[in-house]
């Protein structure tokens, strides 16, 4: 049987990933959420525009993973994705389920997808977005 994810608990991280995430607590790191920049010209900048535009094209990968996984184990709800984007564009991610119906294997697959992304940025950026996933 597939193990369901506890609600609102991110996937466990390795010590190396925890070190990377701690490095994002510095003053010079830009922290954004998709909701705070959508439609706001004042909050937009080169890095922000790059992340926002690239992300819109990549969310389909998460949706496809959801479709595959929900065919095996019915699930719905939303996930919050927190991306720690380093200055070289590499990503470390936290995936937080907002529903206990998602399996650990699905959440791990989303984490792998997001951590394979690279973004064109000039400095460290912490970026958060949420996706509602349901069977249509």
C-alpha positions in Angstrom: 0.0 0.0 0.0 1.2 3.5 -0.8 2.0 5.6 2.2 0.0 8.8 2.4 1.7 12.1 3.3 0.9 13.8 6.5 -0.8 17.1 5.9 1.4 20.2 5.9 4.6 18.4 6.6 7.5 18.8 4.0 9.6 15.9 2.9 12.6 15.2 5.1 15.8 16.8 4.0 19.5 15.7 4.1 22.0 17.7 6.2 23.5 19.1 3.0 20.2 20.4 1.8 19.5 21.9 5.2 22.9 23.8 5.0 21.9 25.2 1.6 18.5 26.3 2.9 20.1 28.0 5.9 22.3 30.0 3.6 19.1 31.6 2.3 18.5 33.3 5.6 21.1 36.0 4.8 19.9 39.6 4.3 20.8 39.8 0.6 18.4 36.9 -0.5 15.3 38.0 -2.3 12.2 36.2 -0.9 9.0 36.2 -3.1 5.8 34.4 -3.4 4.0 34.0 -6.7 0.8 35.6 -5.2 2.8 38.7 -4.2 4.1 39.4 -7.7 1.2 38.4 -9.9 0.1 41.6 -11.7 2.4 43.8 -9.6 4.7 45.9 -11.8 6.4 47.4 -8.7 7.6 44.0 -7.5 8.9 42.9 -10.9 12.5 42.8 -11.8 14.8 40.9 -14.2 15.2 37.8 -12.0 11.6 37.9 -10.9 10.4 38.1 -14.5 12.7 35.2 -15.5 11.5 33.0 -12.7 7.9 33.8 -13.3 8.0 33.2 -17.0 10.1 30.0 -16.8 7.9 28.6 -14.1 4.7 29.1 -16.1 6.1 26.7 -18.7 7.3 24.1 -16.2 4.2 23.7 -14.0 2.9 21.3 -16.6 5.5 18.8 -15.5 4.0 18.7 -12.0 0.5 18.4 -13.4 1.6 15.4 -15.6 3.1 13.7 -12.5 -0.1 14.4 -10.6 -2.2 12.8 -13.4 0.0 9.7 -13.5 0.0 9.3 -9.7 -3.7 10.0 -9.2 -4.6 7.2 -11.6 -3.0 4.9 -9.1 -4.0 6.6 -5.9 -6.9 9.1 -6.0 -5.8 12.4 -4.5 -6.6 16.1 -4.6 -5.7 19.3 -2.8 -2.9 21.7 -3.1 0.9 21.7 -2.6 3.1 24.6 -1.7 6.5 24.6 -3.4 9.3 26.6 -1.9 12.3 26.9 -4.2 15.7 28.0 -2.9 17.3 29.2 -6.2 21.1 29.7 -5.9 22.9 32.3 -7.9 23.9 29.7 -10.5 20.2 28.9 -11.1 20.2 25.5 -9.3 17.2 24.7 -7.1 16.6 23.0 -3.7 12.9 22.6 -2.9 10.5 22.0 -0.1 7.2 20.4 -1.1 4.5 20.9 1.5 1.2 19.1 1.0 -2.0 20.8 2.0 -3.9 17.5 1.8 -3.2 14.2 3.4 -4.3 12.4 0.2 -1.0 12.9 -1.6 1.4 10.0 -1.4 5.0 10.3 -0.3 6.1 9.0 -3.6 4.2 11.7 -5.5 5.7 14.4 -3.3 9.2 13.0 -3.8 8.6 12.9 -7.5 7.6 16.6 -7.5 10.7 17.5 -5.4 12.9 15.7 -8.0 11.1 17.5 -10.9 11.6 20.9 -9.3 15.2 20.3 -8.3 16.0 19.4 -11.9 15.0 22.9 -13.0 17.5 25.7 -13.4 16.6 29.4 -13.5 18.4 32.3 -15.1 19.0 34.5 -12.0 21.8 36.9 -10.9 21.4 36.2 -7.1 20.0 33.8 -4.6 16.2 33.9 -4.5 13.7 32.1 -2.4 10.5 31.7 -4.4 7.2 30.2 -3.3 4.2 29.1 -5.3 1.1 26.9 -4.8 -0.6 24.5 -7.1 -4.2 23.2 -6.8 -4.3 19.6 -8.1 -7.6 17.9 -8.7 -9.0 15.4 -11.1 -11.0 17.1 -13.8 
